[in-house]
Amino acid sequence: MSYCKERKNLVGAVNFLAWKEKIDLNLIDNEVMDHIKGLITQPPKEYTQAHARFMKKEVRAERILIQSIKDSLLPCVSKLSTGKSIYDKLVELFSIGIAREVISLRKEIYKFKISREEGTFSYCMRICKIRY
Protein backbone atom coordinates (compact mmCIF):
# COMPACT_ATOMS: atom_id res chain seq x y z
CA MET A 1 0.00 0.00 0.00
CA SER A 2 1.68 3.11 -1.19
CA TYR A 3 0.37 6.53 -1.82
CA CYS A 4 1.75 8.36 -4.84
CA LYS A 5 2.68 11.89 -3.83
CA GLU A 6 3.74 12.98 -7.31
CA ARG A 7 0.52 13.51 -9.22
CA LYS A 8 -1.36 16.19 -11.03
CA ASN A 9 -4.62 17.28 -9.45
CA LEU A 10 -7.86 17.15 -11.38
CA VAL A 11 -8.47 20.60 -12.80
CA GLY A 12 -11.47 19.87 -14.99
CA ALA A 13 -12.34 18.26 -18.30
CA VAL A 14 -8.92 19.27 -19.64
CA ASN A 15 -7.00 16.64 -17.67
CA PHE A 16 -9.83 14.32 -16.63
CA LEU A 17 -8.77 11.26 -18.64
CA ALA A 18 -5.17 11.39 -17.42
CA TRP A 19 -6.36 11.97 -13.85
CA LYS A 20 -8.80 9.05 -14.06
CA GLU A 21 -6.10 6.63 -15.22
CA LYS A 22 -3.75 7.70 -12.44
CA ILE A 23 -6.38 7.73 -9.71
CA ASP A 24 -7.71 4.30 -10.75
CA LEU A 25 -4.22 2.83 -10.42
CA ASN A 26 -3.74 4.59 -7.10
CA LEU A 27 -7.06 3.24 -5.77
CA ILE A 28 -6.14 -0.29 -6.90
CA ASP A 29 -2.68 0.04 -5.34
CA ASN A 30 -4.25 1.13 -2.05
CA GLU A 31 -6.74 -1.76 -2.20
CA VAL A 32 -9.83 0.44 -2.14
CA MET A 33 -11.10 0.14 -5.72
CA ASP A 34 -13.76 -2.36 -4.58
CA HIS A 35 -15.19 0.37 -2.34
CA ILE A 36 -15.30 2.79 -5.27
CA LYS A 37 -17.02 0.25 -7.51
CA GLY A 38 -19.53 -0.53 -4.76
CA LEU A 39 -18.55 -4.21 -4.60
CA ILE A 40 -18.05 -4.05 -0.83
CA THR A 41 -20.96 -2.96 1.30
CA GLN A 42 -20.80 -1.61 4.81
CA PRO A 43 -21.06 -4.43 7.36
CA PRO A 44 -23.37 -4.05 10.34
CA LYS A 45 -21.89 -2.20 13.31
CA GLU A 46 -22.26 -5.35 15.44
CA TYR A 47 -19.28 -6.79 13.57
CA THR A 48 -16.90 -4.25 15.05
CA GLN A 49 -13.67 -5.50 13.47
CA ALA A 50 -15.19 -5.83 10.00
CA HIS A 51 -16.88 -2.46 10.36
CA ALA A 52 -13.63 -0.84 11.50
CA ARG A 53 -11.71 -2.31 8.52
CA PHE A 54 -14.43 -1.14 6.15
CA MET A 55 -14.42 2.39 7.55
CA LYS A 56 -10.62 2.60 7.44
CA LYS A 57 -10.59 1.70 3.75
CA GLU A 58 -13.54 3.99 3.04
CA VAL A 59 -11.75 6.94 4.63
CA ARG A 60 -8.59 6.08 2.68
CA ALA A 61 -10.55 6.08 -0.60
CA GLU A 62 -12.15 9.43 0.21
CA ARG A 63 -8.78 10.94 1.19
CA ILE A 64 -7.13 9.80 -2.02
CA LEU A 65 -9.94 11.29 -4.11
CA ILE A 66 -10.20 14.58 -2.21
CA GLN A 67 -6.44 15.12 -2.26
CA SER A 68 -6.32 14.50 -6.00
CA ILE A 69 -8.61 17.36 -7.02
CA LYS A 70 -8.10 21.11 -7.09
CA ASP A 71 -9.59 23.15 -4.28
CA SER A 72 -12.01 24.78 -6.72
CA LEU A 73 -13.73 21.39 -7.20
CA LEU A 74 -14.22 20.71 -3.49
CA PRO A 75 -17.68 22.35 -3.32
CA CYS A 76 -18.90 19.84 -5.94
CA VAL A 77 -18.10 16.89 -3.68
CA SER A 78 -18.04 18.32 -0.16
CA LYS A 79 -21.50 17.05 0.80
CA LEU A 80 -20.92 13.52 -0.49
CA SER A 81 -20.25 10.93 2.19
CA THR A 82 -18.69 7.95 0.42
CA GLY A 83 -15.72 7.39 -1.85
CA LYS A 84 -18.03 5.85 -4.45
CA SER A 85 -20.31 8.89 -4.52
CA ILE A 86 -17.33 11.27 -4.83
CA TYR A 87 -15.79 9.24 -7.66
CA ASP A 88 -19.13 8.91 -9.47
CA LYS A 89 -19.79 12.66 -9.20
CA LEU A 90 -16.37 13.52 -10.66
CA VAL A 91 -16.86 11.06 -13.52
CA GLU A 92 -20.33 12.51 -14.15
CA LEU A 93 -18.97 16.05 -14.21
CA PHE A 94 -16.03 15.49 -16.51
CA SER A 95 -16.81 12.49 -18.69
CA ILE A 96 -16.36 12.81 -22.45
CA GLY A 97 -20.04 13.51 -23.10
CA ILE A 98 -20.06 16.52 -20.80
CA ALA A 99 -16.82 17.87 -22.27
CA ARG A 100 -18.27 17.54 -25.75
CA GLU A 101 -21.37 19.48 -24.69
CA VAL A 102 -19.24 22.26 -23.21
CA ILE A 103 -17.20 22.56 -26.41
CA SER A 104 -20.36 22.67 -28.50
CA LEU A 105 -21.89 25.29 -26.20
CA ARG A 106 -18.76 27.43 -26.42
CA LYS A 107 -18.92 27.35 -30.21
CA GLU A 108 -22.55 28.44 -30.14
CA ILE A 109 -21.81 31.31 -27.75
CA TYR A 110 -18.85 32.51 -29.84
CA LYS A 111 -21.20 32.83 -32.83
CA PHE A 112 -23.42 35.27 -30.96
CA LYS A 113 -22.85 38.92 -31.77
CA ILE A 114 -24.63 41.84 -30.19
CA SER A 115 -26.24 44.17 -32.66
CA ARG A 116 -26.26 47.94 -32.24
CA GLU A 117 -30.01 48.04 -31.77
CA GLU A 118 -30.03 45.26 -29.18
CA GLY A 119 -29.70 45.99 -25.47
CA THR A 120 -27.43 44.12 -23.12
CA PHE A 121 -30.32 42.47 -21.31
CA SER A 122 -31.92 41.06 -24.46
CA TYR A 123 -28.49 39.88 -25.66
CA CYS A 124 -27.93 37.99 -22.39
CA MET A 125 -31.44 36.53 -22.55
CA ARG A 126 -30.76 35.27 -26.07
CA ILE A 127 -27.56 33.54 -24.84
CA CYS A 128 -29.42 31.97 -21.91
CA LYS A 129 -31.98 30.43 -24.26
CA ILE A 130 -29.36 28.41 -26.15
CA ARG A 131 -29.89 25.20 -24.17
CA TYR A 132 -33.36 25.75 -22.70
N, C-alpha and C positions, 0 to 999 in steps of 0.2 A: 504494500500500500504506500504509494508515494503521491505526493501532490506537486504537480508541475508549477513552479513559480514563474517561469518564463512563458508568458502567453499574452496574446493580444486580447483586450476586452472587446465584448460585443458593442459596436457603435450603433449599428442599425442594419438595414438591408444590404449595405455596401459590403460588409464583411461577414454576413450571416453564415454563408456556406462554409467558409474556412473556420469560423468559430464553432459551428456545429460539429464538424469533423473532430476538432481538437477536444471539445468538451465531451463528446461521446467516448473518445478514447480515455479521457481522464476519469469519467464516471465508471467505465469498465475497469480501469486500473485500480480504482478505489473500491471496487466491489459493491457499487450502489446502483448500477444500471437497472437491476431488477426492480428497484424501488421506483425509478423513473418510468419504467414501462408499465408499472402497476401489477407486476407478477407476484409481488409479495404484499400481502395485506397485513394490517396491524393486528397483532394477536391480542386477545383479551388481557386486561390489566391483571387478572388473577395469575397469569403466567408471568411472574415478575421478571425472570431472567430473559425470557424470549421477548417480552415487551421492552425491556431495557436495551437489548441488542438491536431491536427494530428501531427504536427511537434514536439510538446512537448513529445508526447508518442513515436514517432519515435526515438528521441534523447535518451530517457530513454532506449529503447530497445537496441540501439547501445551501450550505456554505459554499460549496464548489460553484454552484450556479450563480449565487449572488455576487461572489467575488469575481466572477468572470464577465460581468456586464458593467458598462459605464454608469456612473452615478445618475445620469439623466434618465436612465431606464428604470431606476428603482421604483418610482411611483407606479409604474405599470404592474409590478409584481409584489409590491409591499404588503398587500392585504391577502395574498395567497399563502396558504398554510402548509402545503406539502411540496416536496421536490418535484413530483409529477405535475402538479398544477402550474408551478413556475416554468418548468421546461415546456409544457404544452402551450402556455401563454406566449412564450418567446417564439416558439415555432409558428404559432398562429399569426403573430405580428409580422414576422419577417420571412415567411415562406415565399417561394418564387411567385406564386399567384398574386400575393399582396404587392410585391415589388413591381410586378408587371403592371398592376393597376395604377400604382403611383407614377410610374413612367408615362403611362398613357394619359393620366390626369395632368401631369406637367405639360405634356405636348399640347393638350387642349387649352390649358390656361395661357401658354405662350402665344397661341394664335389670337387670343382676345386683344383687341385694341380699343381704346376709349376714343369715341368720336368727340368732335368739338361741341356738338349740341348736347351730348349726354352728360349728365351729372355724375358725380362720384358715387352717390348712393345707388343709382340705377345700374351703374357699371358693376359695382360689388354684388348687387342682387343677381345680375346676369351670370356672374362667375359662380355664385352659390348654387344656381340652378343646374349646373353642369351634370351633377350626379343624382339629383333628386327628381 
